[in-house]
Amino acid sequence: MSQRVNKEAEFAYGAGQLNPTGAINPGLIYDMDEMTYIQFLCHEGYNGPSIAHLVGKKSVNCSSLLPGFGYDALNYPSMQLNVINGRRQTVGVFMRSVTNVGPPSVYNATIKAPKGVEITVNPKSLVFTRSLQKRCFKVTVKAKPVASTAFAMLSASLVWKSNRHTVRSPIVIYSLQD
């Protein structure tokens, strides 16, 4: 019997809940509004008319908007870093904000990173004294060039853990070869 291998790895699923009853009480959430998506699309190189059509507005002027924060200009659990060929090291700084939707809690960070990848998070603990309180953190990913194949991908993760919840953020480091 042959074993099926999913070459997309972390690209094949998201950071969301696989347990529907657990989704009712997730602990932390990553809030995003329409402007966050617009900033992200501008950051990705889409033009104003394309974005305006997508979000149902008359016009969007990307040059008049404040840019989104961090490497990807998005507040999302997943993070991905494209390692650029020929460089000694590629660095991505991801700015994230989470909202506590549970009771007062302390979340501590745990990083899992493969060889050749250095990941740091600051702060390493998030202290919430009440529900609906927001906290920001910064994830820095430093990656050496990936081995030269048609497509190379490494998997890492950031896990925030409290005494009640575990919130996982996949981190993908990839390289598209010419």
N, C-alpha and C positions, 0 to 999 in steps of 0.2 A: 504494500500500500504506500503510495507516495504522499508526502506531507506537503500541504499547501503553505507557501511562504508569501506573506504580504509585503511586497517590496516598498510600499508606501509607508510602512511603519506608523509613526505618529501622525502622518498626513491622512491616514485612513480613519481617524476618529478625533473627536474634540476633547476638551477638558471638562465636559459636562458630566452630570450624574448618570450613572448606569443603573442606579437603583431608584426607581420612581418614588418610593416612599421616603428615601433620603433627600430627594429634591425639595421636599416640603420644608426641611430644616437644614439648609446647606452650611450654616455657620457664617461664611463670608461670601459676598457677591462682588463682582466687578461691574460697576454701573457704567453705562454708556448712553449718550443721548444722540440726537440727530447731528449736532455739530461735530461730535467726535467722529462719526462716520464720514462727514464731509471733509474734515481735516485729514483723515486717513486717506481718502480717495485723492485729495489734492497732493498729499505726500507721495502717493504711488504714481503720480504723473497723469492722472485723468484730467481732462479739461473741464472748465466751468459749464459749457453747454451740455456735455454728457452727464455731469453730476446733477445739474438742474433738472434734466429730464428724469433721471432716476429717482430723485427725492421729491419731485412734483413742485418745484419752484420755478419762477419765471427766469431767474438767472442766479448763477453762483460765480463769484469772482475770487478764485483761489489766491491771487496775489494780495487781496485786501484782508485775508484772514490771518489770524495769528497761527503759526504752525503748531501742530500737535507736538507733544513732548516725547523725547526719547527716540530711539532707533527706528521704531515702527509707527510712532504717532498714534498709538492705539492703546486703550485700556482693556486688555483682554487677557484671560488666564494663560493662553499659549504664547510662546515666544519662539521666533525662528531667526537664525542668523545665517546669511549667505557668505560663506568663506570665499574670498576673492583670490583667484589663482595668482601666483607670483609674489604674493605678499608674505612676509615672515609671520605676521599675526593679524587677524581681523578682530576688531573690538566692536561690540554692540552694547549700548546702555539703554535698558528698558525701564521706563518710569511707569509705575502701576499704583492704583488706588483701590482699596477694598473697603466695603461697608460691612460692619458686624450686624447680622440680622438675628443674633441669638443673645443670650445673657452675657453679662460681663465675663470676659475671657482674656487669657494670654495665649498668643500663638507664637510658637518657636519655629524657626526655619531650619530645614534640613536640605542640603544640596546633594544631588547625585550627579556626578559628571564623569565622562569617559576620559581615558588618557589623552593628553594633548589639549584638553579644554579646562580652563580655569573659570569658575563661576563664583561670584560673591554677591551677597545680598546685604543691603543696609537700610534700616536696622535689621538685626537678626531676630528681634522679638517685636511683636505688635501687641500693645496693651490696650484693651477696650474696657472702659469703665461703665459703659451703658450700651443698650441696643441702638442701632442706626448711627453709631459713631464711625467716622471715616479715618483711615490711616493710609499714608503713602509709603512706598518703599522703592528702592532702586536695585535692579539686578544688572550686574556687569558680566558679560560673557566675553572671554578672550579665547580665541581658537587659533591653533596652528593650521596651516594648509592641510586639507584632507588628501589622503592617498589618491593618486590619479587613476580614476576609473570613469566610466561614462557618467555615473551618478554616484556620489558618495554621501552618506548620511550617518550622523551620530545622534544618539538620543541621550538626553539628560533630563533632570527634573528639579523643581523647587517644590517642597512640601511644607505647608504651614500646618502645624499640629497643636491643638489645644487638648484639654482633658476630655472634650466631647466630640470634636470634629477633626477631620483630616482633609485638607484642601490641596489638591495636587495641580501643579502647572507644568505641562510638558514643555521642554525646551529642545528644539531641533537645530542642529548645526549641519548645514548641507553645502555642497559644492556642485555646480553644474559645469561639466567640462565641455569644451568646444570640440 
